[in-house]
Amino acid sequence: MLARLAHTVMRRRWLVIATWVALTAFGGFSAVQVSDRWLEEFSIPGFSAYEANQRVVETFGNGELAPFVAVLRSERGDVTKVAGVERAIERAVAQNPGSRSSSFFSTGDDVYVSKDRRVTFAEIYPAGQAGFELVPTIDPTRKALEAAAPDGVQTFLTGQDPLFQASAEGSTQGPSVLAETAIGGLGALVILLFTFGTLPAIAIPLVIAVASIFNTFSLIWLLTYITDVSLIVQFLVALVGLGVAIDYALLMIFRFREELRHGNDLEHS
């Protein structure tokens, strides 16, 4: 059956090539469209951590998101005795509707205060579900905390999302998936060039990789209308698509050359 299929493809090679070119071009369009349809959540229903988070959210209305940590440092003694510190924390909390907070002022617990009592912190749990995007209230919370702090008190806002934001602002934006795939393809091109030494031989694996990746995005785009597809899938498509396509192409090239060495003509090979 495979031999019959191969002969059919050979007889209609230009039609097959045109079809693959058209499908790959459509795949490029699909890759752009699917970028707005990824599921941007970490949640894994059924796992104990997920179920615990859902119960916390149902009970308190928040708690799934990592908390902001508002830190205040006094330059003039016990920070808990400085007028205006509690108000600054309240202003920061107010920037997060539906949030839950805890601090020395709400609990009376010294665990929120440093040993020298110059530093205190408060935890602010924003409402909402965890996702791949940063919590949008980071900057308003930071500005409110700083604006309401009394003289002689330094303020800082830390936590998972503020640290991610600072990391992103301190460096250039990372490359896109397509750019990363292109970089990987360039590395593969160099290796294939050393292996085969001819451009046609090294072009075939890369062409198959491009067609495979873009056509997979077409299928995923259609799949997103049936079920949710995680954002992480796009990285797997690029990684697996590039590797498997090149391996499969190399297998075909080696078998083709082997048949030629056995004295078969081009079409039979």
C-alpha positions as CSV (number, residue, x, y, z in Angstrom):
1,M,0.0,0.0,0.0
2,L,2.8,2.4,0.9
3,A,4.6,1.7,-2.4
4,R,1.3,2.4,-4.3
5,L,0.9,5.7,-2.4
6,A,4.5,6.7,-3.1
7,H,4.0,6.0,-6.9
8,T,0.8,8.0,-6.8
9,V,2.5,11.0,-5.1
10,M,5.4,10.8,-7.6
11,R,3.0,10.9,-10.6
12,R,1.1,13.9,-9.1
13,R,4.1,15.5,-7.4
14,W,3.3,19.1,-8.4
15,L,-0.3,18.8,-7.2
16,V,1.0,17.4,-3.9
17,I,3.6,20.2,-3.5
18,A,1.0,22.9,-4.3
19,T,-1.4,21.4,-1.7
20,W,1.3,21.4,1.0
21,V,2.3,24.9,0.1
22,A,-1.3,26.0,0.4
23,L,-1.9,24.2,3.7
24,T,1.4,25.6,5.1
25,A,0.3,29.1,4.1
26,F,-3.0,28.6,5.8
27,G,-1.0,27.3,8.8
28,G,0.8,30.6,9.1
29,F,-2.6,32.3,9.2
30,S,-3.8,29.8,11.8
31,A,-0.7,30.4,14.0
32,V,-1.7,34.1,14.2
33,Q,-5.4,33.4,14.9
34,V,-4.7,30.8,17.6
35,S,-2.6,33.2,19.6
36,D,-5.8,34.8,21.0
37,R,-7.4,31.4,21.9
38,W,-4.9,29.8,24.3
39,L,-6.1,28.8,27.7
40,E,-3.9,31.0,30.0
41,E,-4.3,29.1,33.3
42,F,-2.2,26.9,35.4
43,S,-5.2,25.1,37.0
44,I,-5.3,21.3,36.9
45,P,-8.7,20.1,38.1
46,G,-8.7,17.0,40.4
47,F,-5.3,17.7,42.0
48,S,-5.3,18.3,45.7
49,A,-3.7,21.7,45.5
50,Y,-6.3,22.8,42.9
51,E,-9.2,21.6,45.0
52,A,-7.8,23.3,48.1
53,N,-7.5,26.6,46.2
54,Q,-11.0,26.3,45.0
55,R,-12.3,25.8,48.5
56,V,-10.3,28.8,49.7
57,V,-11.8,30.9,46.8
58,E,-15.3,29.7,47.6
59,T,-14.9,30.5,51.3
60,F,-13.0,33.8,51.1
61,G,-13.5,35.0,47.6
62,N,-9.8,35.0,46.9
63,G,-6.5,33.2,47.7
64,E,-5.7,31.4,44.5
65,L,-3.4,34.3,43.4
66,A,0.0,34.7,45.1
67,P,-0.2,37.6,47.6
68,F,1.4,41.0,47.2
69,V,3.8,41.7,50.1
70,A,3.8,45.4,51.2
71,V,6.9,46.2,53.2
72,L,7.3,49.4,55.2
73,R,10.6,50.4,56.9
74,S,10.8,53.2,59.5
75,E,13.9,55.3,60.0
76,R,12.7,56.5,63.4
77,G,12.1,53.6,65.7
78,D,9.1,51.2,66.0
79,V,7.3,51.2,62.7
80,T,4.1,50.0,64.3
81,K,4.0,53.2,66.4
82,V,4.4,55.6,63.4
83,A,1.2,57.4,62.6
84,G,0.0,56.7,59.1
85,V,1.6,53.3,58.5
86,E,-1.7,51.5,59.1
87,R,-3.4,53.9,56.8
88,A,-0.8,53.3,54.0
89,I,-1.5,49.6,54.2
90,E,-5.3,50.2,54.0
91,R,-4.8,52.4,50.9
92,A,-2.8,49.6,49.3
93,V,-5.5,47.1,50.1
94,A,-8.2,49.3,48.7
95,Q,-6.6,49.1,45.3
96,N,-7.5,45.4,45.1
97,P,-11.3,45.1,45.3
98,G,-12.4,41.8,46.9
99,S,-8.9,41.2,48.3
100,R,-8.1,39.7,51.7
101,S,-5.2,41.1,53.8
102,S,-3.3,40.4,57.0
103,S,-0.8,42.5,58.9
104,F,0.3,43.4,62.4
105,F,-2.5,45.9,62.6
106,S,-5.2,43.3,61.7
107,T,-3.8,40.5,63.8
108,G,-1.7,42.1,66.5
109,D,0.9,39.4,65.8
110,D,4.6,40.3,66.0
111,V,5.4,37.8,63.3
112,Y,4.7,40.7,60.9
113,V,7.4,42.9,62.5
114,S,11.2,42.6,62.4
115,K,13.3,42.0,65.5
116,D,14.4,45.6,65.7
117,R,10.7,46.6,65.0
118,R,11.8,49.0,62.2
119,V,10.2,46.9,59.4
120,T,6.7,45.5,59.0
121,F,4.9,43.8,56.2
122,A,1.4,43.1,55.1
123,E,0.1,40.4,52.8
124,I,-2.6,41.3,50.2
125,Y,-4.4,38.5,48.4
126,P,-5.9,39.9,45.2
127,A,-9.2,38.4,44.0
128,G,-9.4,36.3,40.8
129,Q,-8.0,33.2,39.2
130,A,-4.4,32.4,38.5
131,G,-3.2,32.8,34.9
132,F,-0.2,33.6,32.8
133,E,-0.7,37.3,32.9
134,L,0.4,39.6,35.8
135,V,-2.2,40.9,38.2
136,P,-3.1,44.3,36.8
137,T,-3.2,46.1,40.2
138,I,0.5,45.9,40.9
139,D,1.3,49.5,39.9
140,P,-1.8,51.1,41.5
141,T,-1.0,49.2,44.8
142,R,2.6,50.3,44.8
143,K,1.7,53.9,44.1
144,A,-1.0,54.0,46.7
145,L,1.3,52.5,49.3
146,E,4.1,55.0,48.5
147,A,1.7,58.0,48.4
148,A,0.1,57.2,51.7
149,A,3.3,56.4,53.6
150,P,4.3,59.0,56.3
151,D,7.5,60.9,56.1
152,G,10.5,58.8,57.2
153,V,8.9,55.5,56.1
154,Q,10.2,53.7,53.0
155,T,7.8,51.4,51.1
156,F,8.3,48.4,48.9
157,L,6.0,46.1,47.1
158,T,7.2,42.6,46.5
159,G,5.7,39.1,45.9
160,Q,5.6,36.8,43.0
161,D,3.9,39.1,40.4
162,P,5.8,42.2,41.4
163,L,9.1,40.3,41.0
164,F,8.0,39.0,37.6
165,Q,7.2,42.5,36.6
166,A,10.5,43.9,37.7
167,S,12.3,41.0,35.9
168,A,10.5,41.8,32.7
169,E,11.1,45.5,32.9
170,G,14.8,45.0,33.6
171,S,15.4,43.0,30.5
172,T,14.3,43.0,26.9
173,Q,11.1,41.2,25.9
174,G,11.8,37.5,25.2
175,P,11.6,36.1,21.7
176,S,8.3,34.8,20.3
177,V,7.8,31.1,19.7
178,L,8.3,31.6,16.0
179,A,11.6,33.4,16.6
180,E,12.7,30.6,19.0
181,T,11.8,28.0,16.4
182,A,13.8,30.0,13.7
183,I,16.8,30.0,16.0
184,G,16.5,26.3,16.6
185,G,16.1,25.8,12.8
186,L,19.3,27.8,12.2
187,G,21.2,25.6,14.6
188,A,19.8,22.5,12.9
189,L,20.8,24.0,9.5
190,V,24.4,24.2,10.6
191,I,24.5,20.7,11.9
192,L,22.8,19.3,8.8
193,L,25.2,21.2,6.6
194,F,28.2,19.5,8.3
195,T,26.3,16.1,8.0
196,F,25.2,16.2,4.3
197,G,27.2,19.0,2.7
198,T,24.6,19.8,0.1
199,L,21.8,22.4,0.3
200,P,19.0,20.2,-1.2
201,A,19.7,17.5,1.4
202,I,19.6,19.9,4.3
203,A,16.6,21.9,2.9
204,I,14.3,18.9,2.9
205,P,14.3,18.4,6.7
206,L,13.7,22.1,7.4
207,V,10.9,22.4,4.8
208,I,9.2,19.4,6.4
209,A,9.6,20.9,9.8
210,V,8.1,24.2,8.7
211,A,5.1,22.4,7.1
212,S,4.6,20.2,10.1
213,I,4.6,23.0,12.6
214,F,2.3,25.3,10.7
215,N,-0.2,22.6,9.8
216,T,-0.2,21.5,13.5
217,F,-1.2,25.1,14.4
218,S,-4.1,24.8,11.9
219,L,-5.4,21.6,13.7
220,I,-4.9,23.3,17.1
221,W,-6.8,26.3,16.0
222,L,-9.8,24.1,15.0
223,L,-9.4,22.2,18.3
224,T,-9.7,25.4,20.4
225,Y,-13.4,25.6,19.2
226,I,-14.0,22.2,20.7
227,T,-12.0,22.3,23.9
228,D,-9.5,24.4,25.9
229,V,-5.9,24.2,24.8
230,S,-3.1,25.3,27.2
231,L,-0.7,28.1,26.1
232,I,2.2,25.7,26.8
233,V,1.2,23.6,23.8
234,Q,2.6,26.1,21.4
235,F,6.1,25.5,22.8
236,L,5.6,21.7,22.5
237,V,4.6,22.1,18.9
238,A,7.7,24.1,18.1
239,L,10.0,21.7,20.0
240,V,8.5,18.4,19.0
241,G,7.7,19.5,15.4
242,L,11.2,20.6,14.7
243,G,12.8,17.5,16.2
244,V,10.5,14.9,14.8
245,A,10.2,16.4,11.4
246,I,13.9,16.6,11.0
247,D,14.3,13.0,12.2
248,Y,11.7,11.7,9.8
249,A,13.2,13.7,6.9
250,L,16.6,12.2,7.6
251,L,15.1,8.7,7.6
252,M,13.7,9.4,4.2
253,I,16.9,10.8,2.8
254,F,19.0,7.9,4.1
255,R,16.6,5.4,2.7
256,F,16.5,7.2,-0.7
257,R,20.3,7.3,-0.9
258,E,20.4,3.6,0.1
259,E,18.1,2.7,-2.8
260,L,20.2,4.7,-5.2
261,R,23.3,2.8,-4.1
262,H,21.5,-0.5,-4.8
263,G,21.2,0.6,-8.4
264,N,17.5,1.7,-8.5
265,D,16.4,4.7,-10.6
266,L,15.1,7.9,-9.0
267,E,11.4,7.1,-9.1
268,H,11.8,3.6,-7.8
269,S,14.1,4.9,-5.0
